[in-house]
């Protein structure tokens, strides 16, 4: 079991991850933001108006769960609302990373989700990486757009904006951001060479079955098509209007194309999973 890190250590971790995001070109200028839970009521987060590659530990801001500043000389990022929505919807999440990795953001701008089942590592850790609808940054629209997907996904593209990853700690959330960008890079190369060769549905299920062996408990929804290949087009695993078994809400109003079916349906309201 991982030891609980002190506030001082978490501040140092955020500085290090900001430096990595900047060094990898995942952020430019003052882009991006990072946050972590300090406890049940407080969030430690990066300041606004500062390059993530040149932060110091004293720059961090502590807020409450409503985003009100508790301590710090600077102000928190205006995009903290998005982080707070994640913490409200995912009690298991301890850290959130938002950045603009160029290739993944390119897919987000083009409206192309990273949902093809081609890499074992991605299938086990993230599954499909959908695109949250466009929302004006720093407004209440952005957390609302993220809320549609974050219950079922640890990695999202943000339409015309960037990417968001969450995790059990700061480094776990950051490494998922690396995975998203790496997946985007490989996907782009494969498409320039004629397209991806998808793994079979059986192989995807086999990989999903190994998650317990690897100690992976975070969500990683997958998609399959009728031919037995996994990761079909723009299909998300909960795009159905079937009623949820635990609540009266319907799942996402978009429907899967006739040629595609999902292996799992996940209620957008209460996260109930139905296996087909």
N, C-alpha and C positions, 0 to 999 in steps of 0.2 A: 504494500500500500504506500502510495506516494506521501511524503511528509508535507504538512501544511506550510506554505511559504509565508514569511513575514511581509508586512507592508513594504519594508525597505527592499527586500528581495524582489517583490513584484514590480516596484518602481524601476529597479535595475533591469529586470526582464523586459519591460516595455521599452526602455531606451534601446536595448539590444535588438529587439524585434523591429523597432522603427528604423534602426540603422540597416538591418537586413532588407527591409522593404525598399528603402531608398537605394541601397547598393545594387539590388536586382532590377531596378527600374520599375518597380511595381507602383511607385508614387513619384510625382513631380511637384515641385514647388511646395505648397503646404497641404497637398492632398492626403487623404487617408485618415483613419482613426483606429485606435486600439482601446479596449477596455477589459476590466477583469473585476469579478466580485471580490470585495474585501470581506464581506460577511452578508448576512441576510438582508441588511438594510443599506449598505453602502457600496458604491462603485468607484473604482479608481480608473481614471481615463486620461487620454492625451489632451493637451490644450489646443485651442484654435489658433490659427495664424502662425504656426511654427512648422518648419520642415521636419519631417519625421526622421531624417537622417542626422539631425543635429540637436536632438533633445537632451536635456539633463534631468536627473531624477527629481530635482526641486520644481520642475515645471508642471508636474502632474496635478490633476484636479480631483478632489473627492466630492462626489455628489450623493444625494439620497436616491431612492428608487423612482422618485418623481422628476429627477434631473435638477433639483435645487442644489446649488453649490454649498458644501459644508466647509471646505478648506481649499486653499490654493490661491496664489497671487494672480493667476490667469483664469480665463474662462474656459469651460469645456467646449468641445466642438458642437456646433449646431446640429450635427448629425447624431448626437448622442441619443436622440429620440428613437432612432432605429435600433440601437443597442438595447435600450430599456425595454422595447417591445419584445426583443428576443428573450431577455431574462424573465419577463412576465410569462411568456408562452412556453419556455423550456427551462424548468427548474434544474435539469441536469447540466445545463450549459454554464460554464464558469468563466469563459472568455470569448470575446468577439473581435474579429479583425476585418476591417474594410479597407480595400485599396483599389487601384486601377491598373492591374497588370495588363500590358498592351494587347497580347493575343486574346486572352479571355475577354477583355473589354471589347475587342474587335468582334468577337462572336456575339456579344451582347448588343452591340450597335447594329449588327447585321440581322439580329432577331433569330439567331441560330442557337438553340440549346445544346449543351454538351451531354447528349443523352444516348449515345451509341455505346453498346457493350463491346468494347474492344480491348480493354486493359484490365487484367486481373486485379491489380492494385486499386484501381478506381472502383471497380465493382464491389470490392470488399469494404472500402472505406467511405465512399461517397455515393455510389450508385449513379442514378441520373442527376445531372446538374441542370435544373430548369432556369428559366428566365422570369424573374419577377417583373410585373408590368411597370412601365415607366412612371415615375413619380418625381415631382420637383424636389431636388435635394433640400434638406433642412426644413421641410414642411411635414405636416402630419400625414400627408399622402404616402411618404416613403415607408414609415413603419407599417402602414396599412397594407402596402403592396408586399412587403416582406412577410407579413403575418400569414399571407395566403399559403406560403410554402414552408416556412421555417419549422413547423411542427414535424415535418416528415423529411427534412433535408438538412445536412450540416454544411452544404455549400450551395450558393446561389449566384447566378449572374443577375445583375441589375440592369434592365434595359437602358441603353444609351447612357450608362453611368459607370459601372465597374463590377466588383465582385464582393461577396460577403461570405465569411466562413466562421464557424463556431466550434468550440471544443471544450474538453474537460479541464484544460488549463491553457495558459497563453501560448506555449509552444505547440500544443496540439492544434489549436486554432490556426496558428501561423503555418504549420506544415501542411495543413489542408489547403491553404491559399497557394502554396508552392505546387501542390498536386493539381489544383484547378488550372494554373497557368501551364504546367507541364503537359497536361492532358490537351489543352487548347493547342499547344505547339505541335504535338504529335498528330492531332486531328487535322490541323491545317496541312501538314506535310502529306499525310495520307490522302487527303482530298486532291492535292495537286498531282499526286501520282495515280489518280484514277478512282479513289474512294476506299473506305475502310472495308475490311473483311470482318464481318461480325461474328462473335462467338455464338455458339448454339445455345438455345434455351436450356438444354440439359447441363451444359458446361457452366452457364451462369448460376443455375440452381446449385450446382456442386460447389462453386466458389462461395456462394452465399452460406452454404452449409459449413464452410470452414471458418466463418467469422467467430464462432464461439472458441474454436481452437486458438485463434489469434488474440482472443480477449477483446474483440471489437463489439461494443454494445450500442454504438450510435446508429441512427437511422441510415439506411442505404437502399432506398427503393429502386427497383429495376423496371424495365419495360421489355415486352417481347412482342413479336409479330406472329402471324398465323403460320408462317413457313418454318418456324422453329429457331429463327435468328433473333437475337436479343438487341434491344436498343433501337426501336423503330421511330425514325423521324421526330416529330414534335409532340410525341405522346408522353404525358405524365401519368404516373400510376394511379392517380385518384381523379382523373377526368371522367366523371360519370355523374348522372343525376339520381342514382340509386339512393334510397334513404339510408341513413346511418342506423346501425342496430342499437346504438346507445343514446342517440339524441334525435331530435326531430328535424335537424338541419339536413339539407341535401349537400352532396359533395360538389366540388367545383362544377360550374354550369357548362363548361366546355365538354364536348363529347369526343371520344376516340373515333377516328375514321373507321369505316366498316372492316377494313383489312387488318386492323390492329386490335389486340386486346391486352389489358394489363394483367399482370400476375397478382397484383395486390391493389386493393382500393383503400385509400386512407382518407378518413373524414377530415375535411379542412377545419372543422370546428373543434372536435374532441379527439382527433387522431386515432380513432378506432380503425384497426386494420382488418380487412376482410380478404381472405385468401380465395382466389378463384381456381 
